[in-house]
Amino acid sequence: MLDKRYAAGKRGFSIIELLAVISIISILSSIAVFNIASRAKLAKDAAVKNNLMIIRGAVSRYYALNLKYPDSIEKLAGTELKTVLLKWDAANSSGDIAYNRENGSVYLAAGGGGRPAGKDFYGVGYSEY
């Protein structure tokens, strides 16, 4: 004979309960995906800023030792710039790292050679980097 605890209708979860759990899991996973995507954009922008800082420091050290700016950034490609990429791929734009040998400035350039358009994740323009 069946126990009263296992009466018909008390065997499992109702469809409403299952739908509620699935919707809560969906909402939580969409929040997690959004946070991961925004962190990836922050990391790209931080990497671009870090690379520019390293290159600018190497140019300054070269100038301090030689009293002139290097002819190109590639001349600095030794231990100083071994891990620095001269291409940049930031969150909202991409292009090249440009160098002006007249005044030693290092900046981000868009595909056409001018300063890049667009803003980073915090709203700072890439031309300000």
Protein Blocks (a to p, Z undefined) as FASTA:
>chain_A
ZZfklgghilbccfklmmmmmmmmmmmmmmmmmmmmmmmmmmmmmmmmmmmmmmmmmmmm
mmmmnopacfbfklmmcfklmmpcfbdcdfkbccdddddfknopacdddfkopacedddf
kopafklZZ
